């Protein structure tokens, strides 16, 4: 009798297992994933479109910057290149290492590798190099202003403020106001008004500092809502625009615009096929055209509004405050 019961139970288990296999093969293994796995969350309709896509074939694309003249500068593995506003290549130079971040001010380009900042003219001729500044540097962002340069170092979790000759004059993120940087995403933007905007990614917020190292303000909260920063290490990248900020996240790979107080304005791209774990570096000179460098497919995406608005008067290195 016990053998019969055991046989029946075994048969039921076997049939259940076979049924699961058949069901899984029919559905293709599809499951209802939460929003932070698909990279898509409910929100307002997007008012932006992908206007152009530039495929970079001479190395992995990593970083992008835009000059006040409208020229586009791209950095990657291992190159630095300049394009005009129509995406026509002007020049390209090989570099000894990956260019993780690019900034341009006036006639000088600042291109950062892991521990070195390279300076070149807008004609592509190398001028000099600065660094290393620390033994364990992982430079993830550089920003050039009228009188100073700032760079973010995820290795030592500090922001360095430099004179125009490369000398360090101050460091942000020491003592009690430290930065929580769980991964190598750590962005900084320097304004001509003496303000430093920094992504404190472990806290999912953007902070405002003085170049002397005094924290003045902050905004941001964790979450998947349109105005929040999801998961860990966000915003991964951001740029200052007339409307406030354009930010890029990973986990939920989305690009959005928020105002100077951190209030959500609109999505630039949220319903996309970008790799969730690979955020896009972003840049914009006017808030009308937004450039996004995608390391996952080595393409530069150019976003523009579906219904263009009048372009506000704006200088690329101007603060939104």
N, C-alpha and C positions, 0 to 999 in steps of 0.2 A: 504493500500500500504506500509506504513512504517513497519507494522508488517511482511509483506512478505520479505522486505529487511532485517529486523532484523533476521528473521528466516534463510535466506540464508547465511548471514554473520556468524551467530552462527554455522550453519552446516559446513561451510568452516573451521572455527576455530577448531571445533571438529574433522573433518577429518584430518586436519594438525597435531593435537596433537596425534591422533591415528597413523598416518603415522610415526611420530617421534618415538613413542614407538616401532613400528614394526622394524624400522631401527636400533634403539638402541639394540633391542634384537638380531638382526641378527649379528651386528658387535661386540657384547659383550662389548659395551661401550668403544671400543678402539679409541684412538685419537693419533694424531702425537704429541708426547711430545718433548719439547726441550731437548737438550743434557744434561742439568744440572738436569733434572728430571729422566732420564733413567740411569744416571751414566755411559753412554757410549758416547764418542766423537770421531770424526774421528782423525786418527793419524797413525803413522808408525806401521807396524805389530809387534806384541809382540814377542820378542825373548826369553821369559822365559816361563816355564811351572810349574804347581803345581806338585812337585815331591812327596810329602808326605802330609798327613793330620793327625794330632793327635787330637783325641776327648778327651777333658777334662771333666770328669764326677763328680769330687769331689767339684765343685764350679765354678762360672762364671769366665772364663779367662779374664784378663784385660791387663796384661803387660808381656813383654818378654825382656830378656837380654842374651848376649852371652859372655862367658869368652874367654881369649886368648888361653885357653886349648881346646876350642870347646864345653864346657859344656853349656847347656841351662838352664836358670833360669826363672821360670814362677811365676807370682803373680796374685792373684785374690780374690774372695770373698768366704771364708776368708782363704787363704792358701798361702804358699810359697813352691815351689818345685824345685828340680834339676833333670835334665835329661842329659844323655850322648848324643853324637853326633848321635847315632842310634835311639834316642827317647825312650830309655829305662829309666824308672824311677829309680833314685838313692835314693831319699828320699822325703818326703813330711811332712810339719808341719802345724798345724792349727794356725791361727792368730786371734787376737781379733777383727780385722777390715779388711776392704778391702785393698789389696795391689795395689795401683794405679800405682806404678813405681818401677822398679828394676834396679840396676847397680851392677857390680862386678869389683873389682880391687884386684889383687893378691889373698889373701886368705880370703878376707872379702866381704860379700854381704851387700848391702845397699838397704833396702826395705822400701818404703814410703807409709804410709797411709795418711789420710786427713791432719793430723797435727803432726804426729810422724814419725821419721826415725828409723827403727829397724836395728841393726847390728847383723849379724850372721856369723859364720864360714862357709866354704864351706862344712863342715860336717853336717850342719844343726843345730848346737848348738847356741843358742842365746847368744850374747855377752853383748849388752847394748842397750839403746834407747836414742834418742835425741828429744827434743821438749816438748811441743809446743813452737814455736818461735813467733807466733802471735795469737791473740785471734780469728781472722777470717780466719785462714789458710785453703787453699785448695791446698795441694801439688799435683802437676800433673806430675812432672818429677824429677828424681835425676840422677846425673852423678858423678862418682868417678874418680879422677885422681891420679897422683903420690903423690902430696903434699896437694891437696885440694879437697873438695867436693862441688858440686853445686846442688842447688835444685830450681825449679821454683814453685812459689806460686801464683796460679790464684786468690786466695782470696784477696791478697793485691797487686797483679800485680807487683811483684818484684822477682828478682833472688838473692838468698843468696849464698855467698861464705863462706865456712867453713874451719877451720883447721881440721886436722885429729882427733882432740879431740872433735869436734862439736862446737867449738867457732866461732861465726860470725866475719869475718874480713872485709867484704865489702858487699854492696848491689847494684845491678844494676837495673836501671829503675826509678831512682828518678829525680825530678826536670824536666827539659825540655826534656830529653831523656827518656820519660816514655814509658811503654808498653801498648798497647791497646788490652785488653783481654776480648772480649765480652762473652765468654763461657769458661768452664773449660777444655780448650785445650791450653797447654802452655808448650812447650818442650825445653830442654836445654841439650847441650853436652859440656863437659869440656875436653880440650886437655892438654897433658903433656907440651905443649909449652907455656902455660899461656893464651890460647885463650878460649873464651866462645862463643859458637854458640847458639843463642836463636831465637825461633820462635815468631815474633811479629805478631800474627795471625790477629789482627784487620787491620793491614796494608798489610797482605798477603806477608810477606817477612821473610827471615832469616837474622839475624844481627850477626856481629862479634864484640865481646867486649874483653877488657882486664879484668883480675880478679880484677883490681883496680876500674873498673867501667867506663872506657873510651870506647865509641863506635868507632870502627875503620872502619867498612864497612857494606854494606847491599846489598841485591839483592832480586828481586821478584816483581811481578806485578799481579794485579787482572785480571781474565779472564778465559775462558775455553780452550784456546790454550794449546797444550801439555806442553809448558814450563811455563805457568802461573799457578797461584793458584786461584781456583774458589771460588765463593760465599763468605762466612764469615768464619773466624776462621781457616784459613789454612796457612801453613801446620799444620795439627793437630798433626802429629808425624813425626820425622825424625831421622836418624842415620848417622853417619860419616862412609864412606867407602873409599877405595883407589881411586875410580873414582870421589869422591866428596861427594854427599849426596844421600841417598835413602829417599824419602818423601812419606807420606800418607796423603790423603785428604778426607774430607767428603763433602757431597752435590753431587759431582761427586766422587764416591768412587774409587779412583785409586791410584796405587803405581808406582812411577817412579824414575828414576835416573837422577840427574842433576850434572853438574861439579862444581868446586869450585867457578866459577864466576856466577853460576845460569843458565848456558846454558843447555837446554834440551838434554839428551843423548838418553834415551829410556824408554818405559813403561815396568814395571815388570808385572803389572796387571791393565788393564783398561776395558776389556770386561769380566765382572764378574757378579755374582748374589749377591754380598755383599749388605747389607742394606745401602742405600745412606747416611743416617744420622749418621751411626756408623763407624768411621774410625778405621783402624787396627793399633795397635802399631807395630813398626818394629825394627828389630835388625839384625846385621850382623857382623861377626868377620873378614871377608875376602873379601866381595863384590862379592863372588862367590855363596854363599848360603845365601838367605835372609829369615828370619823368620818373620811371621806376626801373631800377636795374635788378634783374632776376638771376641770381647765381645758379639756380636749379636748371635753367635751360639756356643760360647765357644770352638772354635777349633783353633789349631795352624797350619798355612799353611807354608809349606816349598817350596820356589821357587828356581829353578835352571835354568840355561840357556839351551836352546835347543841344542846349539853347544858350549860346555864348552871351555872357553879360559884359557890359563895358569894363575894360581893364582899368583898375585903379592905378593912380600914380604911385610908383613903388621902386625903391632901390633894393637890389637883391640882398644886401647885408643889413638892411634896416630892421629894427626891432618892431614887433607888433604892439609894443606897449608905449 
